[in-house]
Amino acid sequence: MNRFKAQRQVQIGEPENPDDQQEESGMRLRSSDTNASEDLEPFMGVKVRRKASLRREYKGDYLDVPSCPFLMKILQKQGDKQVLFADKVLKFTSSGKMKRRIIMITDFAIYIVDPDADRLKRRIALAAVDKMCLSELSDNFFAIIIPTEYDLLMASTRKTEIVTVLVEATKSASDYELEVVFSNG
């Protein structure tokens, strides 16, 4: 039965020491094991993770963009060539409705495409993205904050990979590192 035991657990509990208190509510996340590497678990200690997301291989292009003529046409029209990430996501509108969308991340921009109409809905330059917001829970939601435009609220089962790709793409495209904020409020 030892092989089914989790390698690392996160517990939510009261701080044992008043000096350890990180939030006014008194609740905090603490790791029960400290021997996991940071590379494998980039959000450990801040975010509760699902077991399936701990050691997942990153593929990047889950839609095989070169085999989709309408996606290639969009990229060629905008002048982008290299797709770092492509997958289907759920986008939430300001009224709370869910819409199926395709998200493509290149080395210069984020593309939001309507898969039903095969058309580009939105192109966001990576330089325009201020930060990403994620909850501390093991959910699929993430928000992309763009100060000059309206923000994006989305859900994806590959949220960890999206965050990693966006942080690395922003770092290589410009001189700043994309801020990732964890909050439940």
Protein Blocks (a to p, Z undefined) as FASTA:
>chain_A
ZZmpcfbdcdddddfblklpmbfnopacddfbfkbcfklmmmgojaccdfklmmcccekj
anommlmmklmmmmmmnopabdfbdcddddddfkopacdddddddfkbccdddfklopaf
bdcdfklpmbdcddfbdcfbdcdddfkbccdddddfklmmmmmmmmmmmmmmmmbdcddd
ddfZZ
